[in-house]
Amino acid sequence: MWRRRAGFSARSAGTSPNARRSVGPTDIRWADVIFVMERKHLQRLQAEYARLLEHKRVHVLDIPDDFRYMDPELVSMLEDTVSSYL
C-alpha cells in the first residue's frame, strides 16, 4: 500500500509462521516505525525480538486480522488509521 508513496519505504510481513512472508530480524532492524494490526501481533514480536524492539516505535492499530489480503475495507481502515501516525 505505501510502497508507491513518495517519501516512504515500506515492507509488509506477518507474525504467523504461515504468513506469505514472515517478519524477521532484518525487518525489525530496517524499520523506523512498526505497525501491527492486533495486540497479539505485538506480543509475538516482543516474544521473538524483544531486544531489537527496545528503541523502535511500534503502534497497535486495533484492526481485527480477519480480512483477506488487500480487501478494500481493510485498505480503507489501514489508510485512515496509519495516516494519523505519519
N, C-alpha and C positions, 0 to 999 in steps of 0.2 A: 504493500500500500504506500509506504513512504519512500520507497527506493527511488521513485521518479521525481521526487520533490527536490527542488534546488536547495542546497544548503544542508541537506540531510544525508546521512549514510545509515542504512537500516539493515538489520538482519532479523530473521524470524526462525525460531526453533521451539520445540516443545519440551516439556519436562517429563513426558512419558517415554519409556523405552520403546514404545510402539509408534512414536511420532515419526513423520516423514523425515525430519531432521531433528535430532536431539541436541539440546544445548550442551555445550562442553566448556572446559576451562578457557579455551581460546576466545570463545564468545564473551565470556564474563570479563576477561581482561580487556577486550576490544571496546566494550560498551562504556559510554559515559552515563547513560541512563538506561534502566531496565524496566520494562512494563510487563506485568503478569496479569492475567485475567482474574484469577481467583487466589485467595489466601493459601489454598493447598499448593498452588504452584510456587509461591514464595517459600513455603515450608520445605518443599522438595529441593529447591535451590539452596536454601540455608543448610539443609542436611548434607548436601553434597559439596557445597562450595563456600562454606562459612567464611573462611579466611579471605577468599577472593572478593567477597561481597562487602567486607568491612568498610570500604571507602566508596562504595557505589550508591547512587541514588536509585532506589527500587520503589516502584509505585504499584500498588494493587488496584486494579481498575474496577473490581467488583462486578465483572461481567461474567455471567454463567458460561462455562465452557461446554455449551450444548448445541453449538451451531456447526454447520458444515463449513468447510473451507471457503472463504470469500463470500459467504452468504450476505446478500445486500443489507439485511437488518444488522448483522454483526459489523459490517464495514461502517455503516452509519453510526452505530454505538461507539466503535473504536475512534472514529474521527472526532465525534463530539467529546468524548472523554479525554483522549490523549491531547487534543488541542489545548486544553486548559493547562497542561504542564509545559507546553513548548513556547 
